[in-house]
Amino acid sequence: MKKIFNKITISALASLTLVACEGMMDIHKEYVENGEIIYSPQPDSISFIAGKERIRFDCFLKNSPNVKTIDVFWNSKRDSMIIPVSPTSERDSFTFIIPNLIEQSYTFDVRTTDNFGHRSLWKSDFGNSYGAGYEKVIFNRRVKDVALSEYGGEVNWLAKADGLVRVEVKYTKTDGSEGLVKTDGEQSTSSLPDAKAGTNFQYRSAYIPEEASIDTFFLDWVTSESTFPTMFAYDRSLWTVLACSDERVDDGGGKNMIIDGKIDTYWHSQWGPDMPLPHWILIDLSKPINAIGFRFLSRSGTTDNKDIEIYMGNTPDADATDWVKVGELYDMSKTENDIPSLDASFKGRYIKLLFIGSNRGPFTNCAEFYVVGGA
């Protein structure tokens, strides 16, 4: 009886196995009939870089010598670009521009097709196209203030906005020609060599909507409301005070103090014994310059100074006969005095300050001295 049961069981299991195998064959039947599915190599990597009404498509293929086209689809595959390529068995890079894209975000689906008509699996990524909408939300960088020196003009900017890559400035040079300076967006100052005093300038800003964007958005040129000053003080860092007629070093510090930038140090004429007028100081400006004026600061709290004459020349000899008087100030009544130049056309390297009068003779002094340039 036991043997009969075993035979029945084995027979039943064999029947079930046969049915199961037939079911599995049904599932794979169409694939077996049509053969194995073969895919074209999938792109190794893809990226889409933002632009102005266009997007750049970068694609890498690896070991894909049989690939014939790279197929790019967007707008739910309603739009496409089929790109012929000839890759190698190495890792190849391809770059293409997808033009005429309205301003919006896009989803791109990419595949390859090989020489035998096989297609790869899809690979997807995103990209953005920018246009008039973006241009409406960017603005020219704002001017904080302007300055002028012997080296040129300077424009200081307020804080940068996101996406600002540079500011461009057009300006007038002292010879009447036009200068153009481009300043990186991270910088807060634009230096304009040889800018002409008293003039204004034009500027515009440049933006990119995304890092590595293929297009830069330029705003329209605008004319500044600010103008460069008409005057500036020459840089004194290379000046040298060569000599003086006399001095009292322990009273103020001596002749070198007139260009140290400190009002509480000064030159004072010799006293104890008192040296008679006139007194003089000789300054080397390091190069010939044009002066349109001067600024003289007396020692604070005194009114000793009365009459001063300013001479310019091109030899460092206080007793030379070719000094030209270019400025004068008589009957001084203030600590700070602006002295116009009598001959702005004269260009000289050396200056002689001649103290010819005193309100408490023979004592004179000088705390700071500046040469003014400009238009």
Buried (B, 14 or more C-beta within 10 A) or exposed (E): EEEEEEEEEEEEEEEEEEEEEEEEEEEEEEEEEEEEEEEBBBBBEBBBBBBBBBBBBBBBBBBBBBBBBBBBBBEEEEBEBEBEBEBEEEEBEBEBEBEEBEBEEBBBBBBBBBEEEBBBEEBEBEBBBBBEEBBEEBEBBEBEEBBBBBBBBBBEBEEBBEBBBBBBBBBBBBEEEEBEBEBEBEEBEBBBEBBBBBBEBBBBBBBBBEEEBBBBBBBEEEEBEEBBBBBBBBBBEEBBBBBBBBBBEEBBBBBBBBBBEEBEBBBBBBEEEEBEBBBBBBBBBBEEBBBBBBBBBBBEEBBBBBBBBBBBBEEBBBEEEEBEBBBBBEEBEEBEBEBBBBEBEBEBBBBBBBBBBBBEEBBBBBBBBBBBBBB
